[in-house]
Amino acid sequence: MRAVTNRDCRFRDLGQPRRIWAVSAIHGEIDRLISLHDDLFPYIQPGDRLVYLGNYFGFGHHAVEVVDELLTFRRMVLAKRGMLSDDIVYLRGAQEEMLQKLLQLQFAPDPGNILLWMLGNGLMSTLYSYGVSPHDGIESCRQGVIGLAQWTGSIREAIRKHPGHEIFNTRLHRAAHTSPGLTHPILFVNCGLRYDRPMEEQGDSFWWANREFEQIEQPYEPFSKIIRGYDPDHKGIKTNCVTATIDGGCGFGGSLVCSVFDQSGEALDTAEF
């Protein structure tokens, strides 16, 4: 059995919620997120948990607006009688991980190629949304460490101009789970998981182990089911006895998905926006 330590701040223990509302990858699609929030707000009640499964920006063109909306909706939900700050959880997705790595680009061994890869995998639209020129970044790679440090510093400053954004990006969790003491505890991740590794040794598997996730055929103990919010192969919503993918392809011409689960991981309802 793989132990889960409550003291590890990388993983959020959701306790024993009545219901868990899970939101798939958003990818900068602000209109779909607003529609989801408008529909969801009346139904969230004390005892519920709301878990966003990462990839809030990237590919879509409204990164700033999406983070603003997430923070605004958080305030609205917490204003409801009986709701607690721990009831809302944000996971780190591949897009958020890349943004954090981008801010340390001056320390990378091959910054030029790494930057081009990141730009081609969603971060270009995110930088534009914050008013940062990706082309300046490419030029800074030719200038060496000092030029890169100045450019990544400009990104930090651009993010800091938007209240709450810097804190939001630095306080994301790698995974979330219901209490292991439940009869059927469930685990929430962004994109992937290595079945042969304990939680503490997953590293970047939460963002890149898509193929490994698809090969899971037995419960990843102590959890009865693993639920993810992003499938880079865009195969759509898919569930079985031990895993669930709730990605509708938001940001790639598809829908934004919100599914509500009970304590045992059974989907009570799924809506697409």
C-alpha contacts under 8 A as a table, 3 or more apart, distances in Angstrom:
res1	aa1	res2	aa2	distance
1	M	221	E	5.66
1	M	222	P	6.14
2	R	198	P	5.74
2	R	199	M	7.49
2	R	221	E	6.01
2	R	222	P	6.32
3	A	198	P	7.69
3	A	222	P	7.61
4	V	180	P	7.67
4	V	199	M	7.19
5	T	8	D	5.72
6	N	9	C	7.50
6	N	11	F	7.67
6	N	12	R	7.71
6	N	13	D	6.63
8	D	11	F	6.04
9	C	12	R	6.66
9	C	173	H	7.43
10	R	173	H	5.12
10	R	174	R	5.44
10	R	175	A	7.01
11	F	173	H	5.70
11	F	174	R	5.81
11	F	175	A	4.96
11	F	176	A	5.33
11	F	177	H	7.52
12	R	89	V	7.65
12	R	173	H	6.59
12	R	175	A	6.47
12	R	176	A	4.48
12	R	177	H	6.37
13	D	176	A	5.88
13	D	177	H	5.24
13	D	178	T	5.73
13	D	179	S	6.23
14	L	17	P	6.75
14	L	49	R	7.22
14	L	86	D	7.96
14	L	87	D	7.63
14	L	176	A	6.73
14	L	177	H	5.69
14	L	178	T	4.68
14	L	179	S	6.44
15	G	177	H	7.81
15	G	178	T	5.13
15	G	179	S	4.65
16	Q	178	T	6.08
16	Q	179	S	5.90
16	Q	182	L	7.32
16	Q	263	Q	7.08
17	P	20	I	6.71
17	P	47	G	5.44
17	P	48	D	5.45
17	P	49	R	6.34
17	P	178	T	7.46
17	P	263	Q	6.62
18	R	47	G	5.31
18	R	48	D	5.34
18	R	49	R	7.89
18	R	262	D	6.54
18	R	263	Q	6.56
19	R	47	G	7.18
19	R	48	D	4.80
19	R	49	R	6.36
19	R	260	V	6.59
19	R	261	F	5.68
19	R	262	D	4.80
19	R	263	Q	6.42
20	I	48	D	5.74
20	I	49	R	4.73
20	I	50	L	5.87
20	I	51	V	7.10
20	I	260	V	5.46
20	I	261	F	5.14
20	I	262	D	6.38
20	I	263	Q	7.61
21	W	48	D	7.46
21	W	49	R	6.10
21	W	50	L	4.73
21	W	51	V	6.06
21	W	258	C	6.71
21	W	259	S	5.79
21	W	260	V	4.34
21	W	261	F	6.48
22	A	50	L	6.07
22	A	51	V	4.84
22	A	52	Y	5.82
22	A	53	L	6.90
22	A	229	G	7.99
22	A	258	C	5.55
22	A	259	S	5.33
22	A	260	V	6.15
22	A	261	F	7.81
23	V	50	L	7.87
23	V	51	V	6.33
23	V	52	Y	4.78
23	V	53	L	5.94
23	V	229	G	6.92
23	V	256	L	7.68
23	V	257	V	5.94
23	V	258	C	4.57
23	V	259	S	6.73
24	S	52	Y	6.63
24	S	53	L	5.58
24	S	54	G	7.30
24	S	228	R	7.68
24	S	229	G	4.20
24	S	230	Y	6.43
24	S	246	I	6.07
24	S	247	D	5.43
24	S	248	G	7.63
24	S	256	L	6.31
24	S	257	V	5.36
24	S	258	C	6.39
25	A	52	Y	7.84
25	A	53	L	6.25
25	A	54	G	5.71
25	A	55	N	4.95
25	A	56	Y	6.17
25	A	229	G	5.53
25	A	230	Y	5.56
25	A	247	D	6.56
25	A	249	G	7.96
25	A	250	C	6.60
25	A	256	L	7.13
26	I	29	E	5.80
26	I	30	I	7.93
26	I	33	L	7.10
26	I	54	G	7.69
26	I	55	N	6.01
26	I	56	Y	4.87
26	I	57	F	6.52
26	I	250	C	5.78
26	I	251	G	6.71
26	I	256	L	6.37
27	H	55	N	5.69
27	H	56	Y	5.06
27	H	57	F	4.12
27	H	58	G	4.94
27	H	59	F	5.90
27	H	60	G	5.26
27	H	63	A	7.66
27	H	250	C	6.43
27	H	251	G	5.04
28	G	56	Y	6.02
28	G	57	F	4.30
28	G	58	G	6.10
28	G	59	F	6.84
28	G	60	G	4.22
28	G	61	H	5.70
28	G	62	H	4.71
28	G	63	A	4.85
28	G	65	E	7.83
28	G	66	V	5.91
28	G	251	G	6.85
29	E	32	R	5.70
29	E	33	L	6.43
29	E	57	F	7.89
29	E	60	G	5.72
29	E	61	H	7.34
29	E	62	H	6.45
29	E	66	V	7.20
29	E	250	C	7.03
29	E	251	G	6.18
30	I	33	L	5.07
30	I	34	I	6.17
30	I	62	H	6.20
30	I	65	E	6.45
30	I	66	V	5.31
30	I	69	E	7.85
31	D	34	I	5.22
31	D	35	S	6.29
32	R	35	S	5.11
32	R	36	L	6.19
32	R	255	S	7.66
32	R	256	L	6.32
32	R	273	F	5.61
33	L	36	L	5.04
33	L	37	H	6.14
33	L	66	V	7.45
33	L	69	E	7.94
33	L	256	L	7.23
33	L	273	F	7.80
34	I	37	H	5.09
34	I	38	D	6.09
34	I	69	E	7.35
35	S	38	D	5.16
35	S	39	D	6.27
35	S	273	F	6.63
36	L	39	D	5.23
36	L	40	L	5.97
36	L	256	L	7.79
36	L	258	C	7.51
36	L	273	F	6.18
37	H	40	L	4.99
37	H	41	F	5.83
37	H	73	F	7.22
38	D	41	F	5.75
39	D	42	P	7.05
40	L	43	Y	5.63
40	L	44	I	6.70
41	F	44	I	5.82
41	F	77	V	7.20
44	I	48	D	6.50
44	I	77	V	7.77
45	Q	48	D	5.72
45	Q	82	G	7.95
45	Q	83	M	7.31
46	P	81	R	7.63
46	P	82	G	5.29
46	P	83	M	5.16
46	P	84	L	7.98
47	G	83	M	7.63
47	G	87	D	7.89
48	D	87	D	6.79
49	R	87	D	4.68
49	R	88	I	5.95
49	R	89	V	7.71
50	L	87	D	6.18
50	L	88	I	4.80
50	L	89	V	6.21
51	V	88	I	6.01
51	V	89	V	4.78
51	V	90	Y	5.93
51	V	91	L	7.46
52	Y	89	V	6.29
52	Y	90	Y	4.91
52	Y	91	L	6.06
53	L	90	Y	6.52
53	L	91	L	5.12
53	L	92	R	7.25
53	L	93	G	6.94
53	L	188	F	7.30
53	L	189	V	6.40
53	L	190	N	5.14
53	L	228	R	6.85
53	L	229	G	5.18
53	L	230	Y	7.74
54	G	90	Y	6.70
54	G	91	L	4.94
54	G	92	R	4.99
54	G	93	G	3.96
54	G	94	A	7.41
54	G	95	Q	7.81
54	G	96	E	7.51
54	G	190	N	5.65
54	G	229	G	7.19
55	N	58	G	6.91
55	N	92	R	7.19
55	N	93	G	4.56
55	N	94	A	6.19
55	N	95	Q	5.22
55	N	96	E	6.45
55	N	190	N	7.76
55	N	230	Y	7.82
56	Y	63	A	7.21
56	Y	66	V	6.89
56	Y	67	V	7.30
56	Y	93	G	7.59
56	Y	95	Q	7.41
56	Y	96	E	7.62
57	F	60	G	6.52
57	F	62	H	7.31
57	F	63	A	4.86
57	F	66	V	7.27
57	F	95	Q	6.52
57	F	96	E	7.68
57	F	122	G	7.93
57	F	126	T	6.37
58	G	61	H	7.60
58	G	63	A	7.10
58	G	95	Q	5.95
58	G	121	N	7.66
58	G	122	G	4.20
58	G	123	L	5.33
58	G	124	M	7.52
58	G	125	S	6.16
58	G	126	T	5.53
59	F	121	N	7.53
59	F	122	G	4.44
59	F	123	L	6.99
59	F	124	M	7.52
59	F	125	S	5.72
59	F	126	T	7.35
59	F	251	G	6.17
59	F	252	F	7.92
60	G	63	A	7.16
60	G	122	G	7.93
60	G	125	S	6.40
60	G	126	T	7.67
60	G	251	G	5.54
61	H	125	S	5.39
61	H	126	T	6.72
61	H	128	Y	7.75
61	H	129	S	6.26
62	H	65	E	5.30
62	H	66	V	6.12
62	H	125	S	7.97
62	H	126	T	7.44
62	H	129	S	6.01
63	A	66	V	5.21
63	A	67	V	6.41
63	A	125	S	7.82
63	A	126	T	5.54
63	A	129	S	5.82
63	A	130	Y	7.57
64	V	67	V	5.43
64	V	68	D	6.24
64	V	126	T	7.96
64	V	129	S	6.09
64	V	130	Y	6.48
64	V	162	H	7.94
65	E	68	D	5.03
65	E	69	E	6.07
66	V	69	E	5.03
66	V	70	L	6.18
67	V	70	L	5.02
67	V	71	L	6.25
67	V	165	H	6.84
68	D	71	L	5.25
68	D	72	T	6.11
68	D	165	H	7.81
69	E	72	T	5.00
69	E	73	F	5.98
70	L	73	F	5.27
70	L	74	R	6.16
71	L	74	R	5.07
71	L	75	R	6.51
71	L	164	G	7.63
72	T	75	R	5.28
72	T	76	M	6.43
73	F	76	M	4.94
73	F	77	V	6.16
74	R	77	V	5.25
74	R	78	L	6.12
74	R	88	I	7.31
75	R	78	L	5.19
75	R	79	A	6.17
76	M	79	A	5.20
76	M	80	K	7.06
77	V	80	K	5.52
77	V	83	M	7.01
78	L	81	R	7.65
78	L	83	M	5.31
78	L	84	L	6.19
78	L	85	S	6.56
79	A	83	M	7.25
80	K	83	M	5.77
83	M	87	D	6.81
84	L	87	D	5.41
84	L	88	I	7.94
85	S	88	I	6.21
86	D	89	V	6.86
89	V	172	L	7.99
89	V	173	H	7.75
89	V	176	A	7.88
90	Y	172	L	5.54
90	Y	173	H	6.32
91	L	172	L	5.19
91	L	173	H	4.60
91	L	174	R	5.57
91	L	175	A	6.07
91	L	176	A	7.48
91	L	189	V	7.31
91	L	190	N	6.82
92	R	95	Q	7.98
92	R	96	E	5.85
92	R	97	E	6.60
92	R	172	L	5.06
92	R	173	H	5.54
92	R	174	R	5.42
92	R	175	A	7.79
92	R	190	N	6.98
93	G	96	E	5.32
93	G	97	E	6.20
93	G	174	R	7.92
93	G	190	N	5.41
93	G	191	C	7.51
93	G	206	F	7.96
93	G	207	W	6.21
94	A	97	E	5.02
94	A	98	M	6.11
94	A	190	N	7.62
94	A	191	C	7.95
94	A	207	W	5.00
94	A	208	W	7.50
95	Q	98	M	5.16
95	Q	99	L	6.29
95	Q	122	G	7.04
95	Q	123	L	7.06
96	E	99	L	5.08
96	E	100	Q	6.39
96	E	169	N	6.89
97	E	100	Q	5.24
97	E	101	K	6.28
98	M	101	K	4.98
98	M	102	L	5.94
98	M	118	M	6.91
98	M	123	L	7.64
99	L	102	L	4.93
99	L	103	L	6.50
99	L	123	L	7.26
100	Q	103	L	5.32
100	Q	104	Q	7.04
100	Q	169	N	8.00
101	K	104	Q	5.27
101	K	105	L	6.38
102	L	105	L	4.94
102	L	115	L	7.49
102	L	152	T	7.25
103	L	106	Q	7.98
103	L	152	T	5.20
103	L	153	G	7.51
103	L	155	I	7.38
103	L	156	R	7.40
104	Q	107	F	5.86
104	Q	108	A	7.29
104	Q	152	T	7.26
105	L	108	A	5.26
105	L	111	P	5.96
105	L	115	L	7.81
105	L	148	L	7.05
105	L	149	A	7.80
105	L	152	T	7.31
106	Q	111	P	6.81
106	Q	144	G	7.82
106	Q	145	V	5.27
106	Q	146	I	7.81
106	Q	148	L	5.27
106	Q	149	A	5.71
106	Q	152	T	7.90
107	F	111	P	7.90
107	F	145	V	7.61
108	A	111	P	5.33
110	D	113	N	6.00
110	D	114	I	6.29
111	P	114	I	5.03
111	P	115	L	5.88
111	P	141	C	6.42
112	G	115	L	5.27
112	G	116	L	6.35
112	G	138	I	6.60
112	G	141	C	5.55
112	G	142	R	7.87
113	N	116	L	5.10
113	N	117	W	6.17
114	I	117	W	5.14
114	I	118	M	6.24
115	L	118	M	5.09
115	L	119	L	6.10
115	L	137	G	7.82
115	L	138	I	7.34
116	L	119	L	5.13
116	L	120	G	6.18
116	L	138	I	7.82
117	W	120	G	5.19
117	W	121	N	6.27
118	M	121	N	5.06
118	M	122	G	6.63
118	M	123	L	5.77
118	M	124	M	7.59
119	L	122	G	5.79
119	L	123	L	4.77
119	L	124	M	4.54
119	L	134	P	7.61
120	G	123	L	7.11
120	G	124	M	6.92
121	N	124	M	7.84
122	G	125	S	6.32
122	G	126	T	7.10
123	L	126	T	4.94
123	L	127	L	6.18
124	M	127	L	5.33
124	M	128	Y	6.37
124	M	134	P	6.36
125	S	128	Y	5.11
125	S	129	S	6.16
126	T	129	S	5.09
126	T	130	Y	6.55
127	L	130	Y	5.19
127	L	131	G	6.29
127	L	132	V	5.00
127	L	133	S	6.66
127	L	134	P	6.68
127	L	155	I	7.91
128	Y	131	G	4.87
128	Y	132	V	5.30
128	Y	133	S	6.26
128	Y	134	P	7.48
129	S	132	V	7.43
130	Y	155	I	7.94
130	Y	158	A	6.05
130	Y	159	I	6.70
131	G	158	A	7.09
132	V	154	S	7.74
132	V	155	I	6.58
132	V	158	A	7.31
133	S	136	D	5.36
133	S	137	G	6.90
134	P	137	G	5.02
134	P	138	I	6.52
135	H	138	I	5.05
135	H	139	E	6.33
136	D	139	E	5.07
136	D	140	S	6.09
136	D	151	W	7.43
137	G	140	S	4.95
137	G	141	C	6.39
137	G	148	L	7.12
137	G	151	W	6.27
138	I	141	C	5.33
138	I	142	R	7.16
139	E	142	R	5.44
139	E	143	Q	6.91
140	S	143	Q	4.96
140	S	144	G	6.75
140	S	147	G	4.92
140	S	148	L	5.08
140	S	151	W	6.76
141	C	144	G	5.66
141	C	145	V	7.69
141	C	147	G	7.01
141	C	148	L	5.92
142	R	147	G	7.99
143	Q	146	I	7.11
143	Q	147	G	5.11
143	Q	148	L	7.12
144	G	147	G	5.54
144	G	148	L	6.23
145	V	148	L	5.13
145	V	149	A	6.01
146	I	149	A	5.11
146	I	150	Q	6.27
147	G	150	Q	5.22
147	G	151	W	6.33
148	L	151	W	5.06
148	L	152	T	6.11
149	A	152	T	5.25
149	A	153	G	5.96
150	Q	153	G	5.00
150	Q	154	S	6.32
151	W	154	S	5.05
151	W	155	I	6.60
152	T	155	I	5.03
152	T	156	R	6.50
153	G	156	R	5.11
153	G	157	E	6.33
154	S	157	E	5.05
154	S	158	A	6.14
155	I	158	A	5.02
155	I	159	I	6.28
156	R	159	I	5.19
156	R	160	R	6.16
156	R	166	E	7.98
157	E	160	R	5.00
157	E	161	K	6.39
158	A	161	K	5.42
158	A	162	H	7.53
159	I	162	H	5.76
159	I	165	H	6.22
159	I	166	E	6.13
160	R	163	P	6.53
160	R	164	G	7.80
160	R	165	H	6.67
160	R	166	E	5.91
162	H	165	H	5.81
162	H	166	E	7.97
163	P	166	E	7.65
164	G	167	I	5.45
164	G	168	F	5.99
165	H	168	F	4.98
165	H	169	N	6.24
166	E	169	N	5.32
166	E	170	T	6.40
167	I	170	T	5.26
167	I	171	R	6.20
168	F	171	R	5.58
168	F	172	L	6.90
169	N	172	L	6.24
173	H	176	A	7.18
174	R	189	V	7.08
174	R	190	N	7.82
174	R	206	F	7.01
175	A	187	L	7.23
175	A	188	F	5.69
175	A	189	V	4.97
175	A	190	N	7.41
175	A	206	F	7.78
176	A	187	L	5.92
176	A	188	F	5.13
176	A	189	V	6.87
177	H	180	P	7.83
177	H	185	P	7.08
177	H	186	I	5.59
177	H	187	L	4.31
177	H	188	F	5.93
178	T	182	L	7.53
178	T	185	P	5.35
178	T	186	I	5.63
178	T	187	L	6.77
178	T	263	Q	7.55
179	S	182	L	5.68
179	S	185	P	6.04
180	P	183	T	7.93
180	P	184	H	7.92
180	P	185	P	5.41
180	P	222	P	6.48
180	P	223	F	7.19
181	G	185	P	7.28
182	L	185	P	5.36
182	L	263	Q	7.91
183	T	264	S	7.43
184	H	223	F	6.57
184	H	224	S	5.31
184	H	225	K	7.92
184	H	263	Q	7.02
184	H	264	S	4.81
184	H	265	G	7.40
185	P	222	P	7.04
185	P	223	F	4.90
185	P	224	S	5.74
185	P	225	K	7.32
185	P	263	Q	6.99
185	P	264	S	6.30
185	P	265	G	7.60
186	I	223	F	5.05
186	I	224	S	5.68
186	I	225	K	4.98
186	I	226	I	5.90
186	I	227	I	7.60
186	I	263	Q	7.61
186	I	264	S	6.89
186	I	265	G	6.05
187	L	223	F	6.32
187	L	225	K	6.34
187	L	226	I	4.72
187	L	227	I	6.19
188	F	226	I	5.81
188	F	227	I	4.82
188	F	228	R	5.83
189	V	192	G	6.81
189	V	193	L	7.76
189	V	206	F	6.28
189	V	226	I	7.29
189	V	227	I	6.24
189	V	228	R	4.87
189	V	229	G	7.03
190	N	206	F	6.00
190	N	207	W	6.17
190	N	228	R	5.17
190	N	229	G	5.35
190	N	230	Y	5.99
191	C	206	F	5.73
191	C	207	W	5.13
191	C	208	W	6.75
191	C	209	A	7.05
191	C	210	N	6.02
191	C	213	F	7.89
191	C	228	R	5.51
191	C	229	G	6.28
191	C	230	Y	5.00
191	C	231	D	6.14
191	C	232	P	7.92
192	G	205	S	5.78
192	G	206	F	4.59
192	G	207	W	5.65
192	G	208	W	5.96
192	G	209	A	4.34
192	G	210	N	4.61
192	G	211	R	7.62
192	G	212	E	6.90
192	G	213	F	5.12
192	G	228	R	7.32
193	L	202	Q	7.00
193	L	205	S	5.35
193	L	206	F	5.31
193	L	209	A	5.49
193	L	210	N	7.19
193	L	212	E	6.40
193	L	213	F	5.25
194	R	197	R	5.65
194	R	202	Q	6.62
194	R	205	S	6.32
194	R	209	A	6.47
194	R	212	E	5.75
194	R	213	F	6.61
195	Y	198	P	7.78
195	Y	212	E	7.25
195	Y	213	F	7.49
195	Y	216	I	6.68
195	Y	220	Y	6.42
197	R	201	E	5.94
197	R	202	Q	6.09
198	P	201	E	5.49
198	P	202	Q	6.53
199	M	202	Q	5.42
200	E	203	G	7.41
202	Q	205	S	5.25
202	Q	206	F	6.75
203	G	206	F	7.10
204	D	207	W	5.64
204	D	208	W	6.37
204	D	209	A	7.85
205	S	208	W	5.10
205	S	209	A	4.70
206	F	209	A	6.38
207	W	210	N	7.60
209	A	212	E	5.32
209	A	213	F	6.27
210	N	213	F	5.17
210	N	214	E	6.50
210	N	231	D	7.09
210	N	232	P	7.41
211	R	214	E	5.29
211	R	215	Q	6.65
212	E	215	Q	5.25
212	E	216	I	6.83
213	F	216	I	5.53
216	I	219	P	7.75
216	I	242	V	7.75
216	I	243	T	7.57
217	E	242	V	6.85
218	Q	242	V	6.31
219	P	222	P	7.61
219	P	223	F	6.21
219	P	224	S	5.20
219	P	225	K	6.24
219	P	242	V	5.50
220	Y	223	F	5.44
220	Y	224	S	6.78
220	Y	225	K	7.32
220	Y	226	I	7.64
221	E	224	S	6.88
223	F	226	I	7.18
224	S	242	V	6.12
224	S	264	S	7.62
224	S	265	G	7.68
225	K	241	C	7.05
225	K	242	V	4.35
225	K	243	T	5.23
225	K	244	A	7.49
225	K	265	G	6.35
226	I	242	V	6.34
226	I	243	T	4.73
226	I	244	A	6.31
227	I	243	T	5.76
227	I	244	A	4.67
227	I	245	T	5.97
227	I	246	I	7.56
228	R	231	D	7.94
228	R	244	A	6.32
228	R	245	T	5.10
228	R	246	I	6.52
228	R	247	D	7.79
229	G	245	T	5.99
229	G	246	I	5.35
229	G	247	D	5.22
230	Y	245	T	7.01
230	Y	246	I	7.19
230	Y	247	D	5.10
231	D	234	H	5.35
231	D	235	K	6.92
231	D	236	G	7.66
231	D	245	T	7.14
231	D	247	D	6.19
234	H	247	D	7.43
234	H	248	G	7.49
234	H	249	G	5.88
235	K	238	K	7.84
236	G	245	T	7.47
236	G	246	I	7.17
236	G	247	D	5.76
236	G	248	G	5.13
236	G	249	G	6.70
237	I	244	A	7.70
237	I	245	T	5.40
237	I	246	I	4.72
237	I	247	D	5.59
237	I	248	G	5.96
238	K	244	A	5.74
238	K	245	T	5.07
238	K	246	I	6.62
239	T	242	V	7.94
239	T	243	T	5.92
239	T	244	A	4.14
239	T	245	T	6.15
240	N	243	T	5.59
240	N	244	A	6.28
246	I	257	V	6.35
246	I	258	C	7.63
246	I	259	S	7.26
247	D	250	C	7.33
247	D	255	S	7.95
247	D	256	L	7.23
247	D	257	V	6.35
248	G	254	G	5.51
248	G	255	S	4.78
248	G	256	L	5.77
248	G	257	V	5.92
248	G	272	E	7.49
249	G	252	F	5.38
249	G	253	G	6.36
249	G	254	G	4.11
249	G	255	S	5.57
249	G	256	L	6.96
250	C	253	G	6.18
250	C	254	G	4.66
250	C	255	S	4.73
250	C	256	L	4.99
251	G	254	G	6.69
255	S	272	E	5.69
255	S	273	F	5.36
256	L	272	E	5.54
256	L	273	F	5.10
257	V	270	T	7.05
257	V	271	A	5.82
257	V	272	E	4.59
257	V	273	F	6.43
258	C	270	T	5.78
258	C	271	A	5.41
258	C	272	E	6.52
259	S	267	A	6.68
259	S	268	L	7.54
259	S	269	D	5.77
259	S	270	T	4.22
259	S	271	A	6.37
260	V	267	A	5.80
260	V	268	L	5.60
260	V	269	D	5.52
260	V	270	T	6.46
261	F	264	S	7.61
261	F	265	G	5.38
261	F	266	E	5.34
261	F	267	A	4.47
261	F	268	L	5.47
261	F	269	D	7.44
262	D	265	G	5.48
262	D	266	E	5.56
262	D	267	A	6.72
262	D	268	L	6.74
263	Q	266	E	7.48
267	A	270	T	7.22
